[in-house]
Each structure stands twice: as structure tokens, then as C-alpha cells.
Amino acid sequence: MSVTIYHNPRCSKSRAAMALLEQRGVETDVVEYLKNPPSADELRDVLTKLGITARDVMRKGEAVYKELGLGDDGKSDDDLINAIVANPILLERPIVVSGGKAVIGRPTENILKLI
């Protein structure tokens, strides 16, 4: 089995997800999304696989979330996706994708549903 993980090596949950995948012998394609943010189309694809909206995958505690007024209900999904692409710190982590499905690895045990 092979998966893609949107990973931040400075995040303990993301590191725990990597460790779980390694322990299970899962081949991983690592995307350090802070260095290489997904495009808007890639993000839309991940959201479809997660079955959630852009707002659901945002880190609402980040300063930039408040600075950009992203809590405003008038913001469209496209507005939020563009904000994540421009400010990848807003993306919840880790996200693990396999085939047509994806999970957010919070808690880490969510990944077991995918692998």
C-alpha cells in the first residue's frame, strides 16, 4: 500500500502519523506542504476525498485566519481554498490520502481507517 501524507515535520501529530505509517510498513509519498503547498485544484481534490469543506480543514487558531477575516460566513469555498494555498499554515495536518479516500490524522488513529 502507498499513501500520500501532507506533512509538517515540526508538528508532533504529523510526526506521530509518519511513525504509524512506518510501523505499519506503508510506503509514503511525503508532501511538506509548507514548502510545497498544494495548488487550488489539488486542494479541491483532497477536500473531495475527505468529504468536507475548505472551512472544515482550516486551522482556525492561526493568527492569519483572524487577520484575513476567514471566519466570515460570507467567504466562499473558493475564497478559503485560495487563502490556504497562499497561507499553507492554515491547512490542518496531517492529511493522509490513499486512492479515492483521505483522512485527517487527528487523532492519529483516524489513519487506521484508511490503511
Buried (B, 14 or more C-beta within 10 A) or exposed (E): EEBBBBBBEEBEBBBBBBEBBEEEEBEBEBBBBBEEBBEBEBBBBBBEBBEBEBBEBBBEEBEEBEEBEBEEEEBEEEBBBBBBBEBBBBBBBBBBBBEEEBBBBBEBEBBEEBB
